[in-house]
Amino acid sequence: MLPGVPPSIAAAARHPDPEDSVAINYDRLMSYRHPEKTFSYGERETMLYALGIGFGADPMNRAELPFVYEKGLRAVPTLATVIAWDDSFIAQSGINFLLVVHGEQRIVLHRPLPVAAKVTAQLAITDIFDKGQGKGAIVLSRTTIADQATGEVLCTNYATTFARGDGGFGGPAGSGPAPHPLPDRAPERVIDLPTSPGQALLYALSGDRNPLHRDPAVAEAAGFPRPILHGLCTYGIACRAVLQTCCDLDPTRVREFGGRFSAPVFPGETIRVETWQEGPIVSFRASVPERGQVVLNNGRAVLAG
């Protein structure tokens, strides 16, 4: 089954104090050998994830049924972000958990995800950059996920974590990967996808139990007026939009999917996704029209023919 509440999240819930943090230990984190871990997921988790990013909101939408119904079930490509959910490295990092935000996410799919599997996951911290005192730190990581039975690599996840409260620890200067540039023209397709007020509560059941997304007191301690939607839920909703507008809802066409998180979404808001397509490359951007704010920027998807 998917993992439960990691120790780092439990600690954050007990001590929601932005000052309650130990500085990042750069050498320890870069040299730490993250153990290979085993996870399993089945049809239930595959359908639950799809429901968490809004598939099945209209029970009469037959086109979406294969993502939420075991008959002919298909996996959403961004399921790759939760099938081996594990943020326990934060507990060893010294990062202030409450001030952590997801900076960027990119998945590379080496083959279409099965709807059920037992997998192994290997996490590696690839870079840590110190932006300076009061400016935060950037942690780059890579997770390789393979089918345990065959050893075949299913997908590789690349993540950028922005530790807002952890700059000035003495690490090297630098930044994450350069963002994908969006075309300088009007988008070719625009789709509005609503979220529900309880969207974060449902999405959390796919693995990310961070109380920031569910507990008003923790959200307020982190500087938000109320719980925010998981960035990876917004990411999954953007993938849903690309599947609808550019792939005829065929998940096997998505080979890569990435984007940069730029602002939070509050559950109940509408997510507007704009897309531009040039051959196999789909550029995309997501915004909240109610506030006129971009929430996921510099998106890039690579499609198979």
Secondary structure by P-SEA (a helix, b strand, c coil): ccccccaaaaaaaaccccccccccaaaaaaaccccbbbbbbcaaaaaaaaaaaccccccccccccccccccccccccccccccccccccccccccccccccccbbbbbbcccccccccbbbbbbbcbbbbccccbbbbbbbbbbbcccccccccbbbbbbbbccccccccccccccccccccccccccbbbbbbbccaaaaaaacccccccccccaaaaaaaccccccccaaaaaaaaaaaaaaccccccccccccccccccccccccbbbbbbbcccccbbbbbbbccccccccccbbbbbbcc
